[in-house]
Structure formats: C-alpha cells, structure tokens
Amino acid sequence: MKKRTVSPCPNSRETVSGLCWLAFQMLLLPSLLYFVNGHLERPLSEGELNFVYYLTNFIAMLVIFHDFLSRSLSQALQHPIVLLEAVILGFVAYFACFYITDYVVSLLVPSFSNYNDAAIAEMARGNSFLMFVGTVILVPPVEECLFRGVIFRNLYKKSHAAGYLISMLAFACIHILGYIGQYSPLELVLAVLQYLPAGLCLGWSYIRGDSIFAPIFIHAAVNYITIRGL
C-alpha cells in the first residue's frame, strides 16, 4: 500500500498570484466588464455578462494554478478511494449542516430570503444553459483554488483553527458583499451564516481527500442540485 502524502498546497507564486487575482475579481473585474459591455453594439444580457465573468475567472485560474491542479490530480489518481470517501462524506456533511442552518435561520427570520440565490435563479430563467455551465463547471474550480487552496490550505499549515475560520468567513463574504445595503444587519449575519457550513465541509474534504479535487467535486455537485432545483 502506497504511503499517503500531505495534500498539495499552492506554492508561493501561485499564492501571491491567486490573492492578487481575488482582489482584482472583487474590486475591478465586474466594473470593467460592465464598462466594456456598455460600449458594445449589442450589449450582453445580465446572464450572458455573468457567464463572461465566470469564464474569465476560470481562464485566469487555469493560468495561475495549472501546476497546483496537476499535482492535485496526480495525488487524486494515486489514492482514488481516499478521494471518493472524502467526496461522499463531505457531501453528506454539507447537506446535514445546511439543513440545520437553514432551519435555524427560518426560526430567527421566517421571511428571510438569500439575495444571491434569488439573483442566480433570475438569471437562470433566461440563460439556463449558460448558468448551468458557469455554476457547475466553471465556478467550483475557481473558488476552491482560491478559498480552499490559497486561503485555507496556507493558513492550515500554521493554525488549523485559523485556516477554517478565515477561509469560511472569506467564502461567505464573497457571496454577500454585492448585496450589502439590501440586507438589514440581522439579515446580513444570517446570510453569512448560511454559507459557513459549505466552507467548513469543503475545507475538511480537502484535507481528508488529500486533493483540491475533493472540494471541487462536492462544490460542483451542490451547485448542480441547486441549479436543477431553481
């Protein structure tokens, strides 16, 4: 039996480049895309523009993390049973945590609505194929490389608790930042709370499966179920 090695981690170049891209995609990329789209002869719809955003991030991810993904794939192929176990356990744990959290949120604010989920549902109505490709195929590798690979895994080497806590909060905040002002303070806390189980289970599956592909597969499966249910 082959000895398991430590799950691959982005190197220093990938880490710095990934953090720079994360800042760019949050602060500048949306405005840049809207600016370019406004000067097109036939501007893209909101769903089409969102797909361009997903695709741009996916291409950047391949450029920045191709070595990391190659190392992670090699690790996954060496220990496929370990990967499969992590994916199944992480997937089950995610939905268990999600339903518990959703139940608590519904007790606190019965009328609470997640604006990010509502926005995705609206775009999916007119661009179902693009949203399917974007959320199921393009988004999971990007977010996992950035939040689990760069943030979680690098911090986890120094402090397990810090790795989980900071990556979970960062992952939650990226999904609700665009909706600040639409939420009340309590709803803002609840919106963050809804995303914490995903960050916890995805980070755990990364360590358990010894490969970034464990959380990528779980993330893709969760998004598939979500988009199919819209």
C-alpha positions as CSV (number, residue, x, y, z in Angstrom):
1,M,0.0,0.0,0.0
2,K,1.4,3.4,-1.0
3,K,2.0,5.9,1.8
4,R,-0.3,8.9,1.7
5,T,1.4,12.2,1.3
6,V,0.3,15.7,2.5
7,S,-2.4,17.2,0.3
8,P,-0.8,19.5,-2.3
9,C,-0.7,23.2,-1.5
10,P,-0.3,26.2,-3.9
11,N,3.3,27.3,-4.0
12,S,4.3,30.9,-3.1
13,R,4.0,32.2,-6.7
14,E,0.5,30.6,-7.0
15,T,-0.5,32.0,-3.6
16,V,0.6,35.6,-4.4
17,S,-0.9,35.5,-7.9
18,G,-4.1,33.9,-6.6
19,L,-4.6,36.6,-3.9
20,C,-3.9,39.4,-6.5
21,W,-6.5,37.9,-8.8
22,L,-9.0,37.5,-6.0
23,A,-8.7,41.2,-5.2
24,F,-8.9,42.1,-8.9
25,Q,-12.0,40.0,-9.5
26,M,-13.7,41.5,-6.4
27,L,-12.8,45.2,-6.9
28,L,-12.3,45.8,-10.6
29,L,-13.4,43.0,-12.9
30,P,-17.2,43.5,-12.5
31,S,-16.9,47.2,-13.3
32,L,-14.5,46.6,-16.2
33,L,-16.9,44.1,-17.7
34,Y,-19.9,46.4,-17.3
35,F,-17.9,49.2,-18.9
36,V,-16.9,47.1,-21.9
37,N,-20.5,45.8,-22.2
38,G,-21.9,49.3,-22.2
39,H,-19.9,50.1,-25.3
40,L,-20.9,47.0,-27.3
41,E,-23.2,47.5,-30.3
42,R,-25.4,44.7,-28.8
43,P,-24.8,44.6,-25.0
44,L,-24.9,41.3,-23.3
45,S,-27.8,40.3,-21.0
46,E,-27.2,40.1,-17.3
47,G,-26.9,36.3,-17.5
48,E,-24.5,36.4,-20.5
49,L,-22.3,39.0,-18.8
50,N,-22.3,36.9,-15.7
51,F,-21.1,33.9,-17.8
52,V,-18.3,36.0,-19.2
53,Y,-17.3,36.8,-15.6
54,Y,-17.3,33.1,-14.7
55,L,-15.3,32.2,-17.9
56,T,-12.7,35.0,-17.3
57,N,-12.1,33.8,-13.8
58,F,-11.9,30.2,-15.0
59,I,-9.2,31.0,-17.6
60,A,-7.3,33.0,-15.0
61,M,-7.5,30.0,-12.6
62,L,-6.0,27.7,-15.2
63,V,-3.2,30.1,-15.9
64,I,-2.3,30.7,-12.3
65,F,-2.9,27.2,-10.8
66,H,-2.1,24.8,-13.6
67,D,0.9,23.3,-11.6
68,F,-1.2,23.1,-8.4
69,L,-4.0,21.4,-10.3
70,S,-1.6,18.9,-11.9
71,R,-0.1,18.0,-8.5
72,S,-3.6,17.6,-7.0
73,L,-4.8,15.4,-9.9
74,S,-1.7,13.2,-9.5
75,Q,-2.5,12.8,-5.8
76,A,-6.1,12.0,-6.5
77,L,-5.2,9.4,-9.1
78,Q,-2.8,7.7,-6.6
79,H,-5.5,7.5,-3.9
80,P,-8.9,7.4,-5.7
81,I,-10.6,5.6,-2.8
82,V,-9.5,8.3,-0.3
83,L,-10.8,10.9,-2.7
84,L,-14.1,9.2,-3.1
85,E,-14.6,8.7,0.6
86,A,-13.9,12.4,1.2
87,V,-16.3,13.5,-1.5
88,I,-19.2,11.3,-0.2
89,L,-18.6,12.2,3.5
90,G,-18.2,15.9,2.7
91,F,-21.3,15.9,0.5
92,V,-23.4,14.3,3.2
93,A,-22.0,16.5,5.9
94,Y,-22.6,19.7,3.8
95,F,-26.3,18.9,3.4
96,A,-26.8,17.9,7.0
97,C,-25.2,21.2,8.2
98,F,-27.1,23.2,5.5
99,Y,-30.5,22.0,6.6
100,I,-29.7,22.6,10.3
101,T,-28.5,26.1,9.5
102,D,-31.5,26.8,7.2
103,Y,-33.8,25.6,9.9
104,V,-32.2,28.0,12.5
105,V,-32.4,30.9,10.1
106,S,-36.1,30.2,9.3
107,L,-36.8,30.3,13.1
108,L,-35.0,33.6,13.6
109,V,-36.4,35.4,10.5
110,P,-39.1,33.3,8.8
111,S,-39.3,35.7,5.8
112,F,-35.6,35.8,5.2
113,S,-34.5,35.5,1.5
114,N,-31.0,34.9,0.2
115,Y,-30.4,37.6,-2.4
116,N,-27.6,35.7,-4.1
117,D,-29.7,32.7,-4.6
118,A,-32.6,34.9,-5.9
119,A,-30.2,36.6,-8.4
120,I,-28.9,33.3,-9.7
121,A,-32.5,32.0,-10.1
122,E,-33.5,35.1,-12.1
123,M,-30.5,34.8,-14.5
124,A,-31.1,31.0,-14.9
125,R,-34.7,31.6,-16.2
126,G,-33.4,33.2,-19.4
127,N,-30.0,31.6,-19.6
128,S,-30.3,28.2,-18.1
129,F,-27.6,26.5,-20.2
130,L,-25.0,29.3,-19.5
131,M,-25.8,29.4,-15.8
132,F,-25.5,25.6,-15.7
133,V,-22.1,25.6,-17.3
134,G,-21.0,28.6,-15.2
135,T,-22.1,27.4,-11.8
136,V,-21.4,23.7,-12.2
137,I,-18.3,23.6,-14.3
138,L,-16.5,27.0,-14.2
139,V,-17.2,28.3,-10.7
140,P,-16.2,25.3,-8.4
141,P,-12.5,25.0,-9.6
142,V,-12.0,28.8,-9.3
143,E,-13.5,29.2,-5.8
144,E,-11.8,26.0,-4.5
145,C,-8.4,27.0,-5.7
146,L,-8.8,30.5,-4.2
147,F,-10.6,29.8,-0.9
148,R,-9.5,26.3,-0.1
149,G,-6.2,26.2,-1.9
150,V,-4.8,29.6,-1.3
151,I,-6.5,30.8,1.9
152,F,-7.4,27.7,3.8
153,R,-4.5,25.4,3.0
154,N,-1.8,28.0,3.6
155,L,-3.3,29.1,6.9
156,Y,-4.0,25.5,7.9
157,K,-0.2,24.8,7.9
158,K,0.2,27.4,10.7
159,S,-3.1,27.0,12.5
160,H,-5.9,24.6,11.8
161,A,-8.5,26.8,13.5
162,A,-7.3,29.9,11.6
163,G,-7.4,28.0,8.4
164,Y,-11.0,27.0,8.9
165,L,-12.3,30.3,10.4
166,I,-10.8,32.7,8.0
167,S,-11.5,30.7,4.8
168,M,-15.1,30.1,5.9
169,L,-15.7,33.8,6.6
170,A,-14.0,34.8,3.3
171,F,-16.0,32.3,1.3
172,A,-19.3,33.6,3.0
173,C,-18.4,37.2,2.5
174,I,-17.6,36.9,-1.2
175,H,-21.2,35.7,-1.8
176,I,-22.9,38.5,0.1
177,L,-20.7,41.6,-0.5
178,G,-22.7,42.7,-3.6
179,Y,-25.9,42.7,-1.6
180,I,-24.8,44.9,1.4
181,G,-27.4,47.6,1.7
182,Q,-30.2,45.3,0.7
183,Y,-29.9,43.3,3.9
184,S,-30.7,44.6,7.4
185,P,-27.8,44.0,9.9
186,L,-29.5,40.8,11.2
187,E,-30.2,39.5,7.7
188,L,-26.5,40.2,6.8
189,V,-25.4,38.0,9.7
190,L,-27.9,35.3,8.6
191,A,-26.7,35.5,5.0
192,V,-23.1,34.9,6.2
193,L,-24.3,32.1,8.5
194,Q,-25.9,30.3,5.5
195,Y,-22.5,29.9,3.7
196,L,-20.4,28.8,6.7
197,P,-21.3,25.1,6.5
198,A,-20.1,25.0,2.9
199,G,-16.7,26.5,3.9
200,L,-16.4,24.1,6.8
201,C,-17.2,20.9,4.8
202,L,-15.3,21.8,1.8
203,G,-12.2,22.6,3.8
204,W,-12.5,19.3,5.7
205,S,-12.9,17.4,2.5
206,Y,-9.7,18.9,1.1
207,I,-7.7,17.6,4.0
208,R,-9.5,14.3,4.2
209,G,-9.2,13.6,0.4
210,D,-5.6,14.9,0.1
211,S,-6.5,16.8,-3.1
212,I,-8.3,20.0,-4.1
213,F,-10.4,17.9,-6.4
214,A,-12.4,16.6,-3.4
215,P,-14.0,20.0,-2.6
216,I,-14.2,20.8,-6.3
217,F,-16.4,17.7,-6.9
218,I,-18.5,18.4,-3.9
219,H,-18.9,22.1,-4.9
220,A,-19.9,21.1,-8.4
221,A,-22.5,18.5,-7.2
222,V,-24.0,21.0,-4.7
223,N,-24.3,23.7,-7.4
224,Y,-25.8,21.1,-9.9
225,I,-28.5,20.2,-7.4
226,T,-29.2,23.9,-6.6
227,I,-29.4,25.0,-10.3
228,R,-31.6,22.0,-11.2
229,G,-33.9,23.0,-8.4
230,L,-34.4,26.6,-9.5
